[in-house]
Amino acid sequence: MTEPARARDPRTDVAPAPAVAPAEAAVVDRAARREHSYQALLQLGQDLTVSLDLRETVDLLVFTVMGQLGTGRLALWLLSDDDPPQPVLVSCHGFTRRLVETVGAACGLGPLARTVAGEEPAGGEDALGRMGPTESELSRQSGMVVFEPVRVREEVLGWLALGAKVDGSPYTRDELEVLQAILGVVGASLLNGRLYSRMVETNRRLSANNERLNEADRLKSEFLRNVNHELRTPLTVVIGALDCLVQAGKGEGPERSLMQAALQNAQHLKDLVEALLTFSDAVNTRLPVNLIDGDVHDTLGPYCARRQPGVTTSLRELTYVHEEGLPAARFDPMRLGQILDELVDNALKFTPHGAHLSLTAGRATADEREWVRIEFSDDGPGIPADRMSAVFHSFEQVDGSMTRAAGGLGMGLACARQLAERMGARLTVRSAVGRGTTFTLLLPVA
């Protein structure tokens, strides 16, 4: 017997949810993913407004791209300010670094600019097909499948390469559009950071030039003081001897005339020296050393902040680490900054793009004394052993040939050591070819 149908109670019964068609589910899923991507892009833009530091910007880019696109392999090149610009690998994840560096060197600016010049996203075989055979084969071997430019308007700042996604699925058009939007935001931040860094570095150079002008005045005054000793003293003796001979009536006729002419010219030369010394007294600017007992961190921290933009602009990295609880040291903050300027400028001159510069402060014991140790290191080409003895000599460089790549008179490090000695400090160097160079400055503990 059939059981009678039970009446539906609208208070307790819930109608079954209607089935969702696969096509509708895909649309909903795509909309959700796009919404998530736009939220991530908005967050990236907000994060980039709080920092103009190159390293932080690169880290944000890597974190956002790898998280949004689901890939574990990424490489980023930025173009240097050289003429012509050179590609510098600033980030590499998941790829073999040596192979990726080879790809960047082989592609250079021209082929990669052509690769990323199209309006459509350059992904997979489409991107590789725009390269030459050598660049295309190297890219395939390294596992790169997507290339995108980092650019602002028409200016290319660098380019990004991605490997396959972790789940093996191809990149969709939506994902590549999100990638282009991310790179557009990051490109604007990189350009702003570059312009800001150039401005700060220009101001620093103007300040440094002003210091050099003051130093030139000091050297001029020092030269004039040397003139006082080297010229005026002998002239006084010569004038006195000639005057005695003339007054004693020695010599007759032409001989007497010659002695009088010599006396007059000697007196004239002495007058010129006196005039120079008078001028020196009027414009004399000595270079004082004002020693204080203080925490070196109070000087090193702001110094690194001032130098960071200039180092970043040259596509190098500068880090600063200090031990906690360092004792007070005896030093002149201004002269310490000048010593560090010479060391940093020397490193920027002789290290390649992408080099890492580090400044550390800690304790040291030498000759049964306590010191505050400041070390400045680079991972550049290093100094040959047979040239180490000439590092602190005036007018000498490690490479003294006419074909050397770096210019200069070789006075910077000599000046740095003289400043250190005037503070009662010690400046030494150690280096190995291919392993970088480390300068150590020991400041006496107060």
Phi, psi and omega in degrees: 000133184282133180285133181297147181296135180276137180292141181279126177265110183296344180281334185243332183277140177241128181290140179298143180294139179292145179294139179262129181291147179306321181295319179293321179297322179294321179295317180296317180297319179295319180295321179295318180294321178295320178297319179295320180294319181291325176295319178295321179295320178296317179296321178299315178299321178292320180294324183287342181284345184264355181211139174250014181282133183300314184296319179294320179297316179297317180298319177296319178298312182298314181299316183291313183295312182294325179287320183285324186260353175068040178243152178252006182229126183208141174223138182230126173249143170237150182270136180284173178274007181292167176236105002282160179298148179242138177287130179239122179285114184253347178205138180211120180227127174084339178268162170284115189301317182298320180291321179294320177298324177295320177300313180298318180293323181287322183286314181063192183286315187298300181301318180292324177298321177290325180298318186259013185281339184291154178285328180283151177303136181263101182227153174056221183296332179299318179290314182296330181293340179276351179271168171288168183300321181294310181297321181296316181293318178299319180295319178297317180298325181281347178090018180278136180232343181230133173235133177220143178280152167254106187213159174236118188056243181260358182273120178272120180266340181170198177206160184239138176238137179239147170270185181295159177290156182299322182276001177083355180283154179286159175288131178274165178298323178298317181295320179290329175292320176298319178300317178297320179295318179299314181293329176295316178296314181294322179301317178297320179294318179296319179294317178298317179297321179294317179295318179296316181297320178297320180296314180296319180294323177298316178297320179296319180293323177297318178295319179295321178296323177296320177296321180293324177296319177297321178294322178297320176298320179296316180296323178297316179294322178295321177298317181293326176294324176294325176301321179303318183278317188280335184246313187293320180297310176299323180297323179299318179294315181298315181297318179298318180295314180297320180296321178297318180295319180293316181294328180280357178073023179291135177083149179231155174063233183301324182298318181293321179296320179295319180295321179294320179295318179296320180295318181296316181290324177296319178294322178297317179296322178296322178298321178296318179297318178298322179295320178297319180293324176297318177298319179299318179297331182283324186247009186300124175231098181282165180255090183284156173244112183257094184281140176228164171255110185203179179275121182295335180299328179294338177264318185291321181300303177299327180298313179298324178296324179289321184277340185305314181300317180294321178293319180296319179301326179276011179058042170237167184239135178238124178240155181224128179225139178220148176287148177281148175071032178293143177289161177293141179246159177258115185196169175255113183304321181293314181291328176298319176298322178294321178298314180296323176302316180296321180291317180293315180299322178296319179293318179296331181285324190248354178260153180280168173301145181087359181289155178251125177250137182227141177237125181230152177228133181201195180262158176205154175233126179211137180054040177060028177233155176266137180227159165261119185264126174244122181242135175239119186236153171223160178253037182281201186288343181082176183242129178299149183299325183284355179249358183298324184291342183261001186301319184261013177277144178291143175062026177231144174236163177302318175251104183266011183283166179287346183258012183296148184283326183260135180269193180113163182267355181077029182261342189300308183291326176297318178295320180299317180294320179298319178296319179299315181295325179294335177272359184079021181255176179233136178236120180230170181219146169222147186199160174216137182301128180083357183235007175093182184224144178229125173258133181242124178247119178257119178257133180295139177289137182294000000 
